[in-house]
Amino acid sequence: VWDNLTKNTTMYFPGYRFAGWNTKADGTGTHYDNYQRVRNLITGHNAVVRLYAQWATELFDVIYDPNGGTGDVPRSTYGPGKQVTLATGGFSRTGYTLVGWSDETHRSNTDPQYILGGTTTMPASDLKLYAHWSPITYKIIFEKNSMDASYSVGGSMDPVTATYDVPSKLPANQYT
């Protein structure tokens, strides 16, 4: 007599997916798919067939988002609970330095949640990480730039430190 195995719709094991049935708990016996059509599993009258649920590690992706930058960091795949070494680069952004990763698009503080090349434990879901950027600082230096050697330009001006994407007020000209 042909029959279908009972379909597993209720058993759940976090971080794993149901991978079918087996006649041995360790998976070394005969494998049966979920709801597989079977025949003659037993030969004796009122015999019992014991099938053991089999579980396979569910794999999840680490997904890197440039968060305003450009470039490419390939996805990587891990099982839950595994140690993940985070990417050390792959993205660039004009005027900024990649300093780490965060699971939020914008963090309220200046420190990244995860450092470049650091590690974290893979959750039982995809992990989306956003690039965490720090604007570069630079100096504005003022030159006298005398166009005619017969004229002497006097005075001096101190350099100004500026931050990329932050408006800077330039001082009044001090050259004479």
GROMACS elastic network, one bead per residue, 0.5 to 0.9 nm:
[ bonds ]
;  ai    aj funct       b0    kb
    1    38     6  0.84026   500
    1    39     6  0.56927   500
    1    40     6  0.67150   500
    2    37     6  0.66975   500
    2    38     6  0.56595   500
    2    40     6  0.75526   500
    3    36     6  0.83259   500
    3    37     6  0.55226   500
    3    38     6  0.54826   500
    3    39     6  0.63215   500
    4     7     6  0.80910   500
    4    34     6  0.89535   500
    4    35     6  0.55057   500
    4    36     6  0.54189   500
    4    38     6  0.58764   500
    4    39     6  0.85135   500
    5     8     6  0.89149   500
    5    32     6  0.85521   500
    5    33     6  0.84908   500
    5    34     6  0.69796   500
    5    36     6  0.55382   500
    5    37     6  0.64052   500
    5    38     6  0.69811   500
    6    34     6  0.75437   500
    6    35     6  0.55731   500
    6    36     6  0.83049   500
    7    10     6  0.89751   500
    7    34     6  0.56587   500
    7    36     6  0.82467   500
    8    11     6  0.63873   500
    8    18     6  0.80871   500
    8    20     6  0.84602   500
    8    34     6  0.64810   500
    8    35     6  0.74484   500
    9    12     6  0.84229   500
   11    18     6  0.79051   500
   11    53     6  0.87847   500
   12    16     6  0.78357   500
   12    17     6  0.74723   500
   12    18     6  0.73278   500
   13    16     6  0.55874   500
   13    17     6  0.70422   500
   13    18     6  0.79145   500
   13    55     6  0.78538   500
   14    17     6  0.80101   500
   14    58     6  0.88091   500
   14   124     6  0.72304   500
   15    56     6  0.87819   500
   15    57     6  0.64309   500
   15    58     6  0.55115   500
   15    59     6  0.80752   500
   15    79     6  0.76016   500
   15    80     6  0.58999   500
   15    81     6  0.87299   500
   15   123     6  0.82923   500
   15   124     6  0.50128   500
   15   125     6  0.79256   500
   16    19     6  0.88316   500
   16    55     6  0.59700   500
   16    56     6  0.54578   500
   16    59     6  0.82160   500
   16    79     6  0.87360   500
   16    80     6  0.85218   500
   16   124     6  0.84758   500
   17    54     6  0.86295   500
   17    55     6  0.56937   500
   17    56     6  0.54846   500
   17    57     6  0.64599   500
   17    58     6  0.56854   500
   18    21     6  0.87015   500
   18    34     6  0.83331   500
   18    53     6  0.72651   500
   18    54     6  0.61929   500
   18    56     6  0.65722   500
   19    33     6  0.72765   500
   19    34     6  0.75392   500
   19    53     6  0.75362   500
   19    54     6  0.52311   500
   19    55     6  0.51530   500
   19    56     6  0.58763   500
   20    31     6  0.71352   500
   20    32     6  0.57964   500
   20    35     6  0.85447   500
   20    36     6  0.89937   500
   20    52     6  0.83999   500
   20    53     6  0.61028   500
   20    54     6  0.54287   500
   20    55     6  0.74947   500
   21    24     6  0.87330   500
   21    27     6  0.82525   500
   21    30     6  0.82489   500
   21    31     6  0.57430   500
   21    33     6  0.61712   500
   21    34     6  0.68283   500
   21    51     6  0.57496   500
   21    52     6  0.53662   500
   21    54     6  0.55707   500
   21    55     6  0.89880   500
   22    25     6  0.67835   500
   22    26     6  0.82233   500
   22    27     6  0.56848   500
   22    28     6  0.76090   500
   22    29     6  0.58237   500
   22    30     6  0.53681   500
   22    32     6  0.59789   500
   22    33     6  0.87012   500
   22    50     6  0.85406   500
   22    51     6  0.53630   500
   22    52     6  0.52067   500
   22    53     6  0.66632   500
   22    54     6  0.67536   500
   23    26     6  0.88826   500
   23    27     6  0.73775   500
   23    28     6  0.79134   500
   23    30     6  0.53773   500
   23    31     6  0.68509   500
   23    32     6  0.84249   500
   23    49     6  0.79441   500
   23    50     6  0.63834   500
   23    52     6  0.61774   500
   24    27     6  0.53931   500
   24    28     6  0.59815   500
   24    30     6  0.73916   500
   24    31     6  0.87440   500
   24    50     6  0.83185   500
   24    51     6  0.70852   500
   24    52     6  0.63692   500
   25    28     6  0.77260   500
   25    29     6  0.80651   500
   25    51     6  0.78965   500
   25    52     6  0.53339   500
   25    53     6  0.75702   500
   25    54     6  0.77129   500
   26    29     6  0.78322   500
   26    52     6  0.85137   500
   26    54     6  0.82543   500
   27    30     6  0.77091   500
   27    31     6  0.73528   500
   27    52     6  0.81092   500
   27    53     6  0.88903   500
   27    54     6  0.68569   500
   28    31     6  0.81471   500
   31    54     6  0.89715   500
   32    35     6  0.83070   500
   32    36     6  0.63547   500
   32    37     6  0.89558   500
   32    38     6  0.85752   500
   32    51     6  0.87551   500
   33    36     6  0.51174   500
   33    37     6  0.86978   500
   35    38     6  0.89723   500
   38    41     6  0.71826   500
   39    42     6  0.86114   500
   40    43     6  0.67041   500
   41    49     6  0.70906   500
   42    45     6  0.81003   500
   42    46     6  0.86540   500
   42    47     6  0.63700   500
   42    48     6  0.73427   500
   42    49     6  0.67626   500
   43    47     6  0.74214   500
   44    47     6  0.53423   500
   44    48     6  0.87549   500
   55    58     6  0.88431   500
   57    79     6  0.61091   500
   57    80     6  0.77244   500
   58    78     6  0.84331   500
   58    79     6  0.59678   500
   58    80     6  0.73097   500
   58   124     6  0.77513   500
   58   125     6  0.88066   500
   59    77     6  0.62289   500
   59    78     6  0.53525   500
   59    80     6  0.70950   500
   59   124     6  0.81305   500
   59   125     6  0.82018   500
   59   126     6  0.85581   500
   60    76     6  0.82980   500
   60    77     6  0.54291   500
   60    78     6  0.55071   500
   60    79     6  0.61538   500
   60    80     6  0.73995   500
   60   122     6  0.81082   500
   60   123     6  0.81994   500
   60   124     6  0.70804   500
   60   125     6  0.56906   500
   60   127     6  0.76184   500
   61    75     6  0.62134   500
   61    76     6  0.55391   500
   61    78     6  0.64578   500
   61    79     6  0.87888   500
   61   122     6  0.89585   500
   61   125     6  0.76971   500
   61   127     6  0.62713   500
   61   128     6  0.80541   500
   62    74     6  0.87785   500
   62    75     6  0.55749   500
   62    76     6  0.52974   500
   62    77     6  0.62649   500
   62    78     6  0.77816   500
   62    84     6  0.86097   500
   62    86     6  0.88207   500
   62   122     6  0.82970   500
   62   126     6  0.59890   500
   62   128     6  0.59004   500
   62   129     6  0.73001   500
   63    73     6  0.82038   500
   63    74     6  0.76200   500
   63    75     6  0.51466   500
   63    76     6  0.72222   500
   63   126     6  0.73800   500
   63   127     6  0.61416   500
   63   129     6  0.60735   500
   63   130     6  0.84720   500
   64    67     6  0.89016   500
   64    72     6  0.82797   500
   64    73     6  0.62201   500
   64    74     6  0.75144   500
   64    75     6  0.68744   500
   64    87     6  0.85904   500
   64   101     6  0.84623   500
   64   127     6  0.85445   500
   64   128     6  0.59905   500
   64   130     6  0.59125   500
   64   131     6  0.72342   500
   65    68     6  0.85423   500
   65    69     6  0.85261   500
   65    72     6  0.86683   500
   65    73     6  0.82298   500
   65    91     6  0.89412   500
   65   105     6  0.89087   500
   65   128     6  0.72154   500
   65   129     6  0.60635   500
   65   131     6  0.61380   500
   66    70     6  0.59215   500
   66    71     6  0.72363   500
   66    72     6  0.78482   500
   66    73     6  0.85524   500
   66    90     6  0.88357   500
   66    91     6  0.61634   500
   66    92     6  0.80306   500
   66    93     6  0.86668   500
   66   129     6  0.88183   500
   66   130     6  0.61652   500
   66   131     6  0.52336   500
   66   132     6  0.85355   500
   67    70     6  0.83650   500
   67   105     6  0.67828   500
   67   106     6  0.87755   500
   67   130     6  0.56470   500
   67   131     6  0.54476   500
   67   132     6  0.74920   500
   67   133     6  0.84444   500
   68    92     6  0.89399   500
   68    93     6  0.70442   500
   68   131     6  0.81463   500
   68   133     6  0.88357   500
   69    91     6  0.60374   500
   69    92     6  0.53448   500
   69    94     6  0.78287   500
   69    96     6  0.89004   500
   69   131     6  0.78395   500
   69   133     6  0.87500   500
   70    90     6  0.84123   500
   70    91     6  0.53401   500
   70    92     6  0.54738   500
   70    93     6  0.63399   500
   71    90     6  0.58361   500
   71    92     6  0.63418   500
   71    93     6  0.88867   500
   72    89     6  0.89597   500
   72    90     6  0.54670   500
   72    91     6  0.60732   500
   73    87     6  0.74546   500
   73    89     6  0.75534   500
   73    90     6  0.52105   500
   73    91     6  0.71105   500
   74    90     6  0.87478   500
   76    84     6  0.89735   500
   77   126     6  0.88296   500
   78    81     6  0.84603   500
   78    82     6  0.64875   500
   78    83     6  0.83675   500
   78    84     6  0.75923   500
   78   122     6  0.68273   500
   79    82     6  0.58249   500
   79   122     6  0.68413   500
   79   123     6  0.80915   500
   79   124     6  0.74347   500
   80    83     6  0.87646   500
   80   121     6  0.75848   500
   80   122     6  0.50162   500
   80   123     6  0.50827   500
   80   125     6  0.75848   500
   81   121     6  0.54740   500
   81   122     6  0.50998   500
   81   123     6  0.62086   500
   81   124     6  0.75612   500
   82   120     6  0.83761   500
   82   121     6  0.56286   500
   82   122     6  0.54172   500
   82   123     6  0.83124   500
   83   119     6  0.64123   500
   83   120     6  0.57590   500
   83   122     6  0.62667   500
   84   118     6  0.82437   500
   84   119     6  0.52861   500
   84   120     6  0.53422   500
   84   121     6  0.59858   500
   84   122     6  0.63458   500
   85    88     6  0.89912   500
   85   116     6  0.87654   500
   85   117     6  0.58712   500
   85   118     6  0.57501   500
   85   120     6  0.68596   500
   86   100     6  0.89851   500
   86   101     6  0.83728   500
   86   114     6  0.80399   500
   86   115     6  0.78070   500
   86   116     6  0.61868   500
   86   118     6  0.55330   500
   86   119     6  0.58386   500
   86   120     6  0.76476   500
   87    90     6  0.75989   500
   87   100     6  0.88300   500
   87   101     6  0.88853   500
   87   116     6  0.60944   500
   87   117     6  0.54944   500
   87   118     6  0.81009   500
   88    98     6  0.88020   500
   88    99     6  0.89788   500
   88   100     6  0.79893   500
   88   115     6  0.83969   500
   88   118     6  0.83978   500
   89    92     6  0.80402   500
   89    98     6  0.72433   500
   89   100     6  0.87696   500
   89   116     6  0.73624   500
   89   117     6  0.86405   500
   91    98     6  0.74644   500
   91   131     6  0.78871   500
   92    96     6  0.76695   500
   92    97     6  0.74434   500
   92    98     6  0.70487   500
   93    96     6  0.54706   500
   93    97     6  0.71393   500
   93    98     6  0.79060   500
   93   133     6  0.81794   500
   94    97     6  0.83485   500
   95   134     6  0.86464   500
   95   135     6  0.59686   500
   95   136     6  0.57306   500
   95   137     6  0.85520   500
   95   163     6  0.88084   500
   95   164     6  0.56990   500
   95   165     6  0.77345   500
   96   133     6  0.59242   500
   96   134     6  0.54023   500
   96   136     6  0.53199   500
   96   164     6  0.74899   500
   97   132     6  0.85229   500
   97   133     6  0.55830   500
   97   134     6  0.52729   500
   97   135     6  0.63328   500
   97   136     6  0.66185   500
   98   101     6  0.84875   500
   98   116     6  0.83826   500
   98   131     6  0.67242   500
   98   132     6  0.60317   500
   98   134     6  0.65500   500
   99   111     6  0.83042   500
   99   112     6  0.68479   500
   99   114     6  0.89793   500
   99   115     6  0.68669   500
   99   116     6  0.66130   500
   99   131     6  0.78130   500
   99   132     6  0.58131   500
   99   133     6  0.57580   500
   99   134     6  0.65110   500
  100   111     6  0.82005   500
  100   112     6  0.52055   500
  100   113     6  0.71572   500
  100   114     6  0.56252   500
  100   117     6  0.84696   500
  100   118     6  0.88664   500
  100   130     6  0.85128   500
  100   131     6  0.62296   500
  100   132     6  0.51321   500
  100   133     6  0.73450   500
  101   104     6  0.87198   500
  101   112     6  0.56309   500
  101   113     6  0.59608   500
  101   115     6  0.63231   500
  101   116     6  0.70485   500
  101   129     6  0.57589   500
  101   130     6  0.54660   500
  101   132     6  0.51380   500
  101   133     6  0.86648   500
  102   105     6  0.71351   500
  102   106     6  0.81236   500
  102   107     6  0.74459   500
  102   112     6  0.58012   500
  102   114     6  0.60574   500
  102   115     6  0.88699   500
  102   128     6  0.84274   500
  102   129     6  0.53603   500
  102   130     6  0.52400   500
  102   131     6  0.66663   500
  102   132     6  0.63619   500
  103   106     6  0.88638   500
  103   107     6  0.87994   500
  103   113     6  0.74881   500
  103   114     6  0.87254   500
  103   127     6  0.76529   500
  103   128     6  0.60665   500
  103   130     6  0.59571   500
  103   131     6  0.89761   500
  104   107     6  0.61432   500
  104   113     6  0.88578   500
  104   128     6  0.86378   500
  104   129     6  0.73627   500
  104   130     6  0.65550   500
  105   129     6  0.83349   500
  105   130     6  0.58489   500
  105   131     6  0.80754   500
  105   132     6  0.82416   500
  106   109     6  0.87885   500
  106   130     6  0.84883   500
  106   132     6  0.80014   500
  107   110     6  0.70973   500
  107   111     6  0.80460   500
  107   112     6  0.76422   500
  107   113     6  0.84328   500
  107   132     6  0.82962   500
  108   111     6  0.88472   500
  109   112     6  0.80138   500
  110   132     6  0.87838   500
  110   133     6  0.89252   500
  110   134     6  0.78543   500
  111   114     6  0.86614   500
  111   115     6  0.89427   500
  111   132     6  0.83072   500
  112   115     6  0.64445   500
  112   131     6  0.86998   500
  112   132     6  0.59403   500
  112   133     6  0.84312   500
  113   132     6  0.85289   500
  114   117     6  0.85464   500
  114   118     6  0.65098   500
  114   119     6  0.77243   500
  114   120     6  0.79386   500
  114   129     6  0.89717   500
  115   118     6  0.51333   500
  115   119     6  0.80780   500
  116   119     6  0.86747   500
  122   125     6  0.78637   500
  122   126     6  0.83179   500
  122   127     6  0.74167   500
  123   126     6  0.72988   500
  123   127     6  0.71820   500
  124   127     6  0.88317   500
  135   163     6  0.64517   500
  135   164     6  0.55183   500
  135   165     6  0.74908   500
  135   166     6  0.89554   500
  136   162     6  0.85985   500
  136   163     6  0.59408   500
  136   164     6  0.56608   500
  137   161     6  0.68518   500
  137   162     6  0.55451   500
  137   164     6  0.61468   500
  138   160     6  0.83787   500
  138   161     6  0.57036   500
  138   162     6  0.54065   500
  138   163     6  0.63947   500
  138   164     6  0.77390   500
  139   159     6  0.62481   500
  139   160     6  0.55529   500
  139   162     6  0.60906   500
  139   163     6  0.88083   500
  140   158     6  0.89450   500
  140   159     6  0.54333   500
  140   160     6  0.50903   500
  140   161     6  0.62989   500
  140   162     6  0.72240   500
  141   157     6  0.81121   500
  141   158     6  0.73324   500
  141   160     6  0.68133   500
  141   161     6  0.89789   500
  142   145     6  0.89326   500
  142   156     6  0.84486   500
  142   157     6  0.63639   500
  142   158     6  0.74910   500
  142   159     6  0.65851   500
  142   160     6  0.87655   500
  143   146     6  0.88026   500
  143   156     6  0.87175   500
  143   157     6  0.82973   500
  144   153     6  0.65192   500
  144   154     6  0.80523   500
  144   155     6  0.85529   500
  144   156     6  0.80536   500
  144   175     6  0.69165   500
  145   148     6  0.89973   500
  145   153     6  0.82384   500
  146   149     6  0.67676   500
  146   150     6  0.89680   500
  146   151     6  0.70716   500
  146   152     6  0.71564   500
  146   153     6  0.63532   500
  147   150     6  0.89354   500
  147   151     6  0.81212   500
  148   151     6  0.57216   500
  148   152     6  0.83661   500
  149   152     6  0.72707   500
  152   176     6  0.86347   500
  153   175     6  0.65537   500
  153   176     6  0.56809   500
  154   174     6  0.84877   500
  154   175     6  0.55459   500
  155   174     6  0.58214   500
  155   176     6  0.58751   500
  156   173     6  0.88966   500
  156   174     6  0.60676   500
  156   175     6  0.59742   500
  156   176     6  0.88400   500
  157   171     6  0.85096   500
  157   173     6  0.75960   500
  157   174     6  0.60276   500
  157   175     6  0.74079   500
  160   168     6  0.86267   500
  160   170     6  0.75825   500
  160   171     6  0.83783   500
  161   168     6  0.85744   500
  162   166     6  0.74131   500
  162   167     6  0.80245   500
  162   168     6  0.62117   500
  163   166     6  0.55005   500
  163   167     6  0.78734   500
  163   168     6  0.78665   500
  164   167     6  0.81184   500
  170   173     6  0.88026   500
  171   174     6  0.83341   500
  173   176     6  0.83757   500
